[in-house]
């Protein structure tokens, strides 16, 4: 979408190739661009190359210390979700709460009319001319799933310049225009605030423990082993259980109310559907059943599904084919063809046959 006004654009600069190239593309398109870099994790400091990068781009750079907001909105969510025996998705939460929440509020006060990032997702016009999000052209890098909780009201104010590019094209452009990027700069990772320790060590350090040991049971309630703390496990896990059997055991369910881990053979991992809450719609909220594609975790290929709205913010999703390892706490994103419709948080899986 070309510039339609003279508003400035704030670009969230990480220091990596994606956000830097996003900024250069916007400048080429005629936008007035400035950069913002977020301090989020404990002991985080801006990389020394950031100022050199902004100088090369010819834009001003502002460092924003959002560590307090990030700790409250993302890190605490991460810890509390594990404490409930669920699997968190901090990247989805961060995008909704921090990058397109707190940050958007700040850059508006700095004079920005738009906020841009280096996400691989396409912003296009929908059938009625409304702004809509679509999967990125580079399917191996598509990040639309992580944006399923973006507030719909922000869509007229966001820009995603990389949506029509592949990662290789972005790298070639960075080299061509001579951006001073760190060749060793790692790809973005989902748990960006856990760098030099295992996630279990991080949880133990922050919570003091991984939870008390408890029983491991099968679907019939028979005790088949012991676990060393529910936070050590996720739905679908096979390795590390240490339970002998005629065939490998997988984690089917985590029950914090009884401190039990439910395991079983792989075929018992499959579900006919799921229930989700806190559903965020990027289209007018549907009042009746619709058909689409449900993506139950990042890199999941998606499955055709019936999406049935319930009470406010709740949906029931019935899969066209059973899916493995539906994990409560994870995000589920909904698509129609390549358009992102929205998404919510998985509450529980549906094990009985499809309804209706």
C-alpha positions as a Markdown table, in Angstrom:
| # | Residue | x | y | z |
|---|---|---|---|---|
| 1 | Unk | 0.0 | 0.0 | 0.0 |
| 2 | Unk | 1.6 | 3.4 | -1.0 |
| 3 | Unk | 1.6 | 6.4 | 1.4 |
| 4 | Unk | -1.7 | 8.0 | 1.7 |
| 5 | Unk | -0.7 | 10.8 | 4.0 |
| 6 | Unk | 2.3 | 12.5 | 5.5 |
| 7 | Unk | 2.4 | 10.6 | 8.8 |
| 8 | Unk | 5.7 | 9.4 | 10.0 |
| 9 | Unk | 6.4 | 5.6 | 10.2 |
| 10 | Unk | 8.0 | 4.1 | 13.3 |
| 11 | Unk | 10.0 | 1.0 | 12.4 |
| 12 | Unk | 10.8 | -1.5 | 15.1 |
| 13 | Unk | 14.5 | -2.1 | 14.5 |
| 14 | Unk | 15.9 | -5.2 | 16.1 |
| 15 | Unk | 19.4 | -4.8 | 14.5 |
| 16 | Unk | 18.8 | -7.7 | 12.2 |
| 17 | Unk | 18.4 | -7.8 | 8.4 |
| 18 | Unk | 14.6 | -8.0 | 8.3 |
| 19 | Unk | 13.7 | -4.8 | 10.1 |
| 20 | Unk | 16.6 | -2.9 | 8.5 |
| 21 | Unk | 15.4 | -3.8 | 5.0 |
| 22 | Unk | 11.8 | -3.0 | 6.0 |
| 23 | Unk | 12.9 | 0.5 | 6.9 |
| 24 | Unk | 14.8 | 0.9 | 3.6 |
| 25 | Unk | 11.9 | -0.2 | 1.5 |
| 26 | Unk | 9.5 | 2.2 | 3.2 |
| 27 | Unk | 11.9 | 5.1 | 2.7 |
| 28 | Unk | 12.1 | 4.1 | -1.0 |
| 29 | Unk | 8.3 | 4.2 | -1.1 |
| 30 | Unk | 8.3 | 7.8 | 0.2 |
| 31 | Unk | 7.5 | 7.4 | 3.8 |
| 32 | Unk | 9.2 | 9.5 | 6.5 |
| 33 | Unk | 10.8 | 6.9 | 8.7 |
| 34 | Unk | 12.3 | 6.8 | 12.2 |
| 35 | Unk | 13.6 | 3.8 | 14.1 |
| 36 | Unk | 12.7 | 2.5 | 17.6 |
| 37 | Unk | 14.6 | -0.3 | 19.3 |
| 38 | Unk | 13.1 | -2.1 | 22.3 |
| 39 | Unk | 14.9 | -3.3 | 25.4 |
| 40 | Unk | 12.8 | -6.2 | 26.5 |
| 41 | Unk | 14.7 | -9.0 | 28.3 |
| 42 | Unk | 16.6 | -8.9 | 31.6 |
| 43 | Unk | 20.0 | -7.2 | 31.2 |
| 44 | Unk | 19.3 | -6.4 | 27.6 |
| 45 | Unk | 21.3 | -3.7 | 26.0 |
| 46 | Unk | 21.2 | -2.2 | 22.5 |
| 47 | Unk | 23.8 | -3.7 | 20.2 |
| 48 | Unk | 26.7 | -1.4 | 19.4 |
| 49 | Unk | 25.9 | -1.7 | 15.7 |
| 50 | Unk | 22.4 | -0.2 | 16.0 |
| 51 | Unk | 23.5 | 3.4 | 15.8 |
| 52 | Unk | 25.7 | 2.5 | 12.8 |
| 53 | Unk | 22.7 | 0.9 | 11.2 |
| 54 | Unk | 20.4 | 3.8 | 11.7 |
| 55 | Unk | 23.1 | 6.2 | 10.4 |
| 56 | Unk | 23.5 | 4.1 | 7.3 |
| 57 | Unk | 19.7 | 4.2 | 6.8 |
| 58 | Unk | 19.7 | 8.0 | 7.5 |
| 59 | Unk | 17.1 | 7.8 | 10.2 |
| 60 | Unk | 16.9 | 8.8 | 13.8 |
| 61 | Unk | 16.9 | 6.0 | 16.4 |
| 62 | Unk | 15.2 | 6.0 | 19.8 |
| 63 | Unk | 15.9 | 3.3 | 22.4 |
| 64 | Unk | 12.8 | 2.4 | 24.4 |
| 65 | Unk | 13.2 | 0.6 | 27.7 |
| 66 | Unk | 10.1 | -1.7 | 28.0 |
| 67 | Unk | 11.6 | -4.3 | 30.3 |
| 68 | Unk | 9.1 | -3.6 | 33.0 |
| 69 | Unk | 6.1 | -3.9 | 30.6 |
| 70 | Unk | 7.6 | -7.0 | 29.0 |
| 71 | Unk | 8.2 | -8.7 | 32.3 |
| 72 | Unk | 4.6 | -8.1 | 33.4 |
| 73 | Unk | 2.9 | -8.8 | 30.1 |
| 74 | Unk | 4.9 | -11.6 | 28.6 |
| 75 | Unk | 7.3 | -13.2 | 31.1 |
| 76 | Unk | 4.7 | -13.5 | 33.8 |
| 77 | Unk | 2.2 | -14.9 | 31.3 |
| 78 | Unk | 4.8 | -17.5 | 30.3 |
| 79 | Unk | 5.5 | -18.5 | 33.9 |
| 80 | Unk | 1.8 | -18.6 | 34.9 |
| 81 | Unk | 0.8 | -20.6 | 31.8 |
| 82 | Unk | 3.3 | -23.3 | 32.7 |
| 83 | Unk | 2.1 | -23.2 | 36.3 |
| 84 | Unk | -1.4 | -24.0 | 35.0 |
| 85 | Unk | -0.1 | -27.1 | 33.1 |
| 86 | Unk | -0.4 | -25.4 | 29.7 |
| 87 | Unk | 1.9 | -24.6 | 26.8 |
| 88 | Unk | 2.5 | -20.9 | 26.4 |
| 89 | Unk | 3.2 | -18.9 | 23.2 |
| 90 | Unk | 5.1 | -15.8 | 24.3 |
| 91 | Unk | 5.6 | -14.5 | 20.7 |
| 92 | Unk | 1.9 | -14.3 | 20.1 |
| 93 | Unk | 1.4 | -12.6 | 23.4 |
| 94 | Unk | 4.3 | -10.2 | 22.9 |
| 95 | Unk | 3.0 | -9.0 | 19.5 |
| 96 | Unk | -0.4 | -8.3 | 20.9 |
| 97 | Unk | 0.6 | -6.7 | 24.2 |
| 98 | Unk | 4.0 | -5.1 | 23.5 |
| 99 | Unk | 4.8 | -4.5 | 19.9 |
| 100 | Unk | 1.4 | -3.6 | 18.7 |
| 101 | Unk | 0.1 | -2.5 | 22.1 |
| 102 | Unk | 2.5 | -0.6 | 24.3 |
| 103 | Unk | 4.8 | 0.3 | 21.5 |
| 104 | Unk | 2.0 | 1.6 | 19.3 |
| 105 | Unk | 0.8 | 3.8 | 22.1 |
| 106 | Unk | 4.3 | 5.2 | 22.5 |
| 107 | Unk | 5.1 | 5.9 | 18.8 |
| 108 | Unk | 1.8 | 7.7 | 18.3 |
| 109 | Unk | 2.9 | 10.2 | 20.9 |
| 110 | Unk | 6.2 | 10.5 | 19.0 |
| 111 | Unk | 4.3 | 11.6 | 15.9 |
| 112 | Unk | 3.9 | 8.3 | 14.1 |
| 113 | Unk | 0.8 | 7.5 | 12.1 |
| 114 | Unk | 2.0 | 4.0 | 11.2 |
| 115 | Unk | 4.1 | 1.2 | 12.9 |
| 116 | Unk | 6.1 | -1.2 | 10.7 |
| 117 | Unk | 8.0 | -4.4 | 11.5 |
| 118 | Unk | 10.0 | -7.0 | 9.6 |
| 119 | Unk | 7.4 | -9.7 | 9.9 |
| 120 | Unk | 6.9 | -11.8 | 6.8 |
| 121 | Unk | 3.2 | -11.2 | 6.4 |
| 122 | Unk | 1.3 | -9.4 | 3.6 |
| 123 | Unk | -1.0 | -6.4 | 4.3 |
| 124 | Unk | -3.6 | -6.1 | 1.5 |
| 125 | Unk | -7.1 | -4.9 | 0.8 |
| 126 | Unk | -9.9 | -7.3 | 1.6 |
| 127 | Unk | -13.0 | -7.9 | -0.6 |
| 128 | Unk | -14.7 | -4.8 | 0.8 |
| 129 | Unk | -11.5 | -2.6 | 0.6 |
| 130 | Unk | -10.6 | -3.1 | 4.2 |
| 131 | Unk | -7.0 | -3.7 | 5.4 |
| 132 | Unk | -6.4 | -7.4 | 5.8 |
| 133 | Unk | -3.5 | -9.7 | 6.7 |
| 134 | Unk | -2.4 | -12.6 | 4.4 |
| 135 | Unk | 0.3 | -15.2 | 4.6 |
| 136 | Unk | 3.7 | -14.0 | 3.5 |
| 137 | Unk | 4.9 | -14.9 | 0.0 |
| 138 | Unk | 7.8 | -16.8 | 1.5 |
| 139 | Unk | 5.9 | -19.7 | 3.1 |
| 140 | Unk | 9.0 | -20.9 | 4.9 |
| 141 | Unk | 9.2 | -17.6 | 6.7 |
| 142 | Unk | 5.5 | -16.7 | 7.0 |
| 143 | Unk | 4.8 | -15.2 | 10.4 |
| 144 | Unk | 1.1 | -14.4 | 10.2 |
| 145 | Unk | 0.3 | -17.1 | 12.8 |
| 146 | Unk | 2.1 | -14.9 | 15.4 |
| 147 | Unk | -0.1 | -11.9 | 14.6 |
| 148 | Unk | -3.5 | -13.6 | 15.2 |
| 149 | Unk | -4.1 | -11.6 | 18.4 |
| 150 | Unk | -3.4 | -8.2 | 16.9 |
| 151 | Unk | -6.3 | -5.8 | 17.6 |
| 152 | Unk | -8.3 | -5.3 | 14.5 |
| 153 | Unk | -8.4 | -1.5 | 15.1 |
| 154 | Unk | -4.6 | -1.3 | 14.4 |
| 155 | Unk | -4.7 | -2.7 | 10.9 |
| 156 | Unk | -5.1 | 0.7 | 9.2 |
| 157 | Unk | -1.9 | 1.8 | 11.0 |
| 158 | Unk | 0.5 | -1.1 | 10.4 |
| 159 | Unk | 2.9 | -1.8 | 7.6 |
| 160 | Unk | 4.7 | -5.1 | 6.7 |
| 161 | Unk | 7.1 | -4.3 | 3.8 |
| 162 | Unk | 8.6 | -7.8 | 3.6 |
| 163 | Unk | 5.4 | -9.7 | 3.0 |
| 164 | Unk | 6.0 | -9.9 | -0.8 |
| 165 | Unk | 9.7 | -10.8 | -0.5 |
| 166 | Unk | 11.6 | -14.0 | 0.2 |
| 167 | Unk | 14.3 | -14.2 | 2.8 |
| 168 | Unk | 16.9 | -14.6 | 0.1 |
| 169 | Unk | 15.7 | -11.5 | -1.7 |
| 170 | Unk | 15.8 | -9.5 | 1.6 |
| 171 | Unk | 19.4 | -10.6 | 2.3 |
| 172 | Unk | 20.4 | -9.7 | -1.3 |
| 173 | Unk | 18.9 | -6.2 | -0.9 |
| 174 | Unk | 20.7 | -5.7 | 2.4 |
| 175 | Unk | 24.0 | -6.5 | 0.8 |
| 176 | Unk | 23.3 | -4.4 | -2.3 |
| 177 | Unk | 22.6 | -1.2 | -0.3 |
| 178 | Unk | 25.5 | -1.9 | 2.0 |
| 179 | Unk | 23.7 | -2.1 | 5.4 |
| 180 | Unk | 26.2 | -2.7 | 8.3 |
| 181 | Unk | 24.6 | -5.9 | 9.6 |
| 182 | Unk | 26.0 | -8.5 | 11.9 |
| 183 | Unk | 26.6 | -11.6 | 9.8 |
| 184 | Unk | 26.3 | -13.7 | 12.9 |
| 185 | Unk | 23.0 | -12.0 | 14.0 |
| 186 | Unk | 20.8 | -15.0 | 14.9 |
| 187 | Unk | 17.3 | -15.5 | 13.5 |
| 188 | Unk | 14.5 | -14.4 | 15.8 |
| 189 | Unk | 13.5 | -17.1 | 18.2 |
| 190 | Unk | 10.2 | -17.6 | 20.0 |
| 191 | Unk | 11.5 | -17.5 | 23.6 |
| 192 | Unk | 13.8 | -14.5 | 23.0 |
| 193 | Unk | 14.1 | -13.7 | 26.7 |
| 194 | Unk | 15.8 | -17.1 | 27.5 |
| 195 | Unk | 19.2 | -17.0 | 25.9 |
| 196 | Unk | 21.9 | -18.6 | 28.1 |
| 197 | Unk | 20.0 | -21.2 | 30.0 |
| 198 | Unk | 17.4 | -23.9 | 29.4 |
| 199 | Unk | 13.8 | -22.9 | 29.7 |
| 200 | Unk | 13.4 | -25.3 | 32.6 |
| 201 | Unk | 16.3 | -23.6 | 34.4 |
| 202 | Unk | 14.7 | -20.2 | 33.7 |
| 203 | Unk | 11.3 | -21.4 | 35.2 |
| 204 | Unk | 13.0 | -22.8 | 38.2 |
| 205 | Unk | 15.0 | -19.6 | 38.8 |
| 206 | Unk | 12.0 | -17.4 | 38.5 |
| 207 | Unk | 9.4 | -19.6 | 40.3 |
| 208 | Unk | 11.8 | -21.4 | 42.7 |
| 209 | Unk | 10.7 | -24.8 | 41.6 |
| 210 | Unk | 9.3 | -26.8 | 38.7 |
| 211 | Unk | 6.3 | -28.0 | 40.8 |
| 212 | Unk | 6.1 | -31.0 | 43.0 |
| 213 | Unk | 6.7 | -34.6 | 41.7 |
| 214 | Unk | 3.6 | -36.6 | 41.0 |
| 215 | Unk | 2.0 | -39.6 | 39.3 |
| 216 | Unk | 2.1 | -40.4 | 35.7 |
| 217 | Unk | -1.0 | -42.3 | 34.7 |
| 218 | Unk | -2.6 | -43.8 | 31.6 |
| 219 | Unk | -6.1 | -43.0 | 30.3 |
| 220 | Unk | -7.5 | -45.6 | 32.6 |
| 221 | Unk | -5.9 | -44.0 | 35.7 |
| 222 | Unk | -3.3 | -46.7 | 36.2 |
| 223 | Unk | -0.1 | -45.3 | 37.7 |
| 224 | Unk | 2.8 | -46.1 | 35.3 |
| 225 | Unk | 5.5 | -43.8 | 36.6 |
| 226 | Unk | 6.4 | -40.6 | 38.3 |
| 227 | Unk | 7.1 | -37.1 | 37.0 |
| 228 | Unk | 9.6 | -34.6 | 38.5 |
| 229 | Unk | 7.3 | -31.5 | 38.0 |
| 230 | Unk | 4.6 | -30.7 | 35.5 |
| 231 | Unk | 6.6 | -27.8 | 34.0 |
| 232 | Unk | 9.0 | -30.3 | 32.6 |
| 233 | Unk | 6.5 | -31.6 | 30.2 |
| 234 | Unk | 4.3 | -30.6 | 27.2 |
| 235 | Unk | 1.5 | -32.2 | 25.3 |
| 236 | Unk | 2.9 | -34.5 | 22.6 |
| 237 | Unk | 6.2 | -35.0 | 24.3 |
| 238 | Unk | 7.8 | -38.5 | 23.9 |
| 239 | Unk | 11.4 | -38.2 | 25.0 |
| 240 | Unk | 12.4 | -37.9 | 28.6 |
| 241 | Unk | 9.5 | -39.7 | 30.2 |
| 242 | Unk | 11.6 | -42.7 | 31.3 |
| 243 | Unk | 8.6 | -45.0 | 31.3 |
| 244 | Unk | 9.1 | -48.5 | 29.9 |
| 245 | Unk | 6.2 | -50.0 | 27.9 |
| 246 | Unk | 5.3 | -52.2 | 24.9 |
| 247 | Unk | 5.3 | -49.0 | 22.7 |
| 248 | Unk | 6.5 | -45.4 | 23.3 |
| 249 | Unk | 4.4 | -43.3 | 25.6 |
| 250 | Unk | 3.4 | -39.7 | 24.7 |
| 251 | Unk | 2.1 | -36.9 | 27.0 |
| 252 | Unk | -1.6 | -36.7 | 26.3 |
| 253 | Unk | -2.7 | -34.4 | 29.1 |
| 254 | Unk | -1.4 | -32.3 | 32.0 |
| 255 | Unk | -3.6 | -32.1 | 35.0 |
| 256 | Unk | -2.4 | -29.4 | 37.5 |
| 257 | Unk | -5.5 | -29.9 | 39.7 |
| 258 | Unk | -4.4 | -33.4 | 40.5 |
| 259 | Unk | -0.7 | -33.0 | 39.7 |
| 260 | Unk | -0.9 | -35.9 | 37.3 |
| 261 | Unk | 0.6 | -36.4 | 33.9 |
| 262 | Unk | -1.5 | -38.5 | 31.5 |
| 263 | Unk | 0.3 | -40.6 | 28.9 |
| 264 | Unk | -0.6 | -43.1 | 26.2 |
| 265 | Unk | 0.3 | -44.4 | 22.8 |
| 266 | Unk | 0.6 | -42.1 | 19.8 |
| 267 | Unk | -2.8 | -42.8 | 18.4 |
| 268 | Unk | -4.4 | -41.4 | 21.6 |
| 269 | Unk | -2.8 | -38.0 | 20.9 |
| 270 | Unk | -5.3 | -37.3 | 18.1 |
| 271 | Unk | -8.3 | -35.0 | 18.6 |
| 272 | Unk | -11.4 | -34.3 | 16.6 |
| 273 | Unk | -11.4 | -30.6 | 17.5 |
| 274 | Unk | -10.8 | -28.0 | 20.2 |
| 275 | Unk | -12.3 | -25.3 | 22.3 |
| 276 | Unk | -10.7 | -21.8 | 22.4 |
| 277 | Unk | -11.2 | -18.6 | 24.4 |
| 278 | Unk | -10.3 | -15.0 | 24.1 |
| 279 | Unk | -10.7 | -15.2 | 20.4 |
| 280 | Unk | -9.6 | -12.1 | 18.5 |
| 281 | Unk | -11.1 | -11.4 | 15.1 |
| 282 | Unk | -9.5 | -9.5 | 12.3 |
| 283 | Unk | -12.8 | -9.6 | 10.4 |
| 284 | Unk | -16.3 | -8.6 | 11.6 |
| 285 | Unk | -16.9 | -11.2 | 14.4 |
| 286 | Unk | -18.9 | -14.0 | 12.9 |
| 287 | Unk | -22.3 | -14.9 | 14.5 |
| 288 | Unk | -22.7 | -18.2 | 12.8 |
| 289 | Unk | -20.6 | -21.2 | 11.8 |
| 290 | Unk | -17.9 | -20.6 | 9.2 |
| 291 | Unk | -15.5 | -22.9 | 7.3 |
| 292 | Unk | -11.8 | -22.2 | 7.2 |
| 293 | Unk | -8.4 | -23.6 | 8.1 |
| 294 | Unk | -7.2 | -24.0 | 11.7 |
| 295 | Unk | -3.5 | -23.8 | 12.5 |
| 296 | Unk | -2.9 | -25.1 | 16.0 |
| 297 | Unk | 0.8 | -24.3 | 16.4 |
| 298 | Unk | 3.6 | -22.6 | 14.4 |
| 299 | Unk | 4.7 | -24.7 | 11.5 |
| 300 | Unk | 1.4 | -26.7 | 11.6 |
| 301 | Unk | 0.3 | -27.1 | 8.0 |
| 302 | Unk | -3.3 | -26.3 | 9.0 |
| 303 | Unk | -6.5 | -28.4 | 8.7 |
| 304 | Unk | -9.8 | -27.7 | 7.2 |
| 305 | Unk | -12.3 | -27.0 | 10.0 |
| 306 | Unk | -15.7 | -25.8 | 11.1 |
| 307 | Unk | -15.4 | -22.8 | 13.4 |
| 308 | Unk | -18.4 | -22.4 | 15.6 |
| 309 | Unk | -18.8 | -19.2 | 17.6 |
| 310 | Unk | -20.1 | -19.6 | 21.2 |
| 311 | Unk | -20.3 | -17.2 | 24.1 |
| 312 | Unk | -18.3 | -13.9 | 23.8 |
| 313 | Unk | -14.8 | -14.7 | 22.8 |
| 314 | Unk | -15.2 | -18.5 | 22.6 |
| 315 | Unk | -15.3 | -20.9 | 19.7 |
| 316 | Unk | -15.5 | -24.6 | 19.1 |
| 317 | Unk | -13.4 | -25.9 | 16.2 |
| 318 | Unk | -14.2 | -29.3 | 14.5 |
| 319 | Unk | -11.4 | -30.6 | 12.4 |
| 320 | Unk | -12.1 | -32.3 | 9.0 |
| 321 | Unk | -9.4 | -34.9 | 10.0 |
| 322 | Unk | -8.1 | -35.7 | 13.6 |
| 323 | Unk | -5.0 | -33.7 | 14.6 |
| 324 | Unk | -2.2 | -34.7 | 16.9 |
| 325 | Unk | -1.0 | -32.9 | 20.0 |
| 326 | Unk | -3.6 | -30.2 | 20.5 |
| 327 | Unk | -2.0 | -28.3 | 23.4 |
| 328 | Unk | -4.0 | -26.2 | 25.8 |
| 329 | Unk | -2.4 | -22.7 | 26.2 |
| 330 | Unk | -1.2 | -22.6 | 22.6 |
| 331 | Unk | -2.6 | -20.2 | 20.1 |
| 332 | Unk | -4.9 | -21.4 | 17.3 |
| 333 | Unk | -5.1 | -19.2 | 14.2 |
| 334 | Unk | -7.9 | -19.2 | 11.6 |
| 335 | Unk | -7.5 | -18.6 | 7.9 |
| 336 | Unk | -9.8 | -18.4 | 4.8 |
| 337 | Unk | -7.5 | -19.4 | 2.0 |
| 338 | Unk | -4.5 | -17.2 | 2.8 |
| 339 | Unk | -6.3 | -14.5 | 4.8 |
| 340 | Unk | -5.7 | -14.5 | 8.5 |
| 341 | Unk | -9.2 | -14.3 | 10.2 |
| 342 | Unk | -8.0 | -14.1 | 13.8 |
| 343 | Unk | -7.2 | -16.5 | 16.5 |
| 344 | Unk | -7.6 | -17.5 | 20.2 |
| 345 | Unk | -6.1 | -19.6 | 23.0 |
| 346 | Unk | -6.7 | -23.3 | 23.1 |
| 347 | Unk | -8.6 | -24.3 | 26.3 |
| 348 | Unk | -9.2 | -28.0 | 25.7 |
| 349 | Unk | -9.3 | -30.6 | 23.0 |
| 350 | Unk | -12.5 | -32.3 | 21.8 |
| 351 | Unk | -12.1 | -36.1 | 21.8 |
| 352 | Unk | -15.6 | -37.2 | 20.8 |
| 353 | Unk | -16.8 | -37.3 | 17.2 |
| 354 | Unk | -17.6 | -34.1 | 15.4 |
| 355 | Unk | -20.9 | -32.5 | 16.3 |
| 356 | Unk | -23.7 | -31.5 | 14.0 |
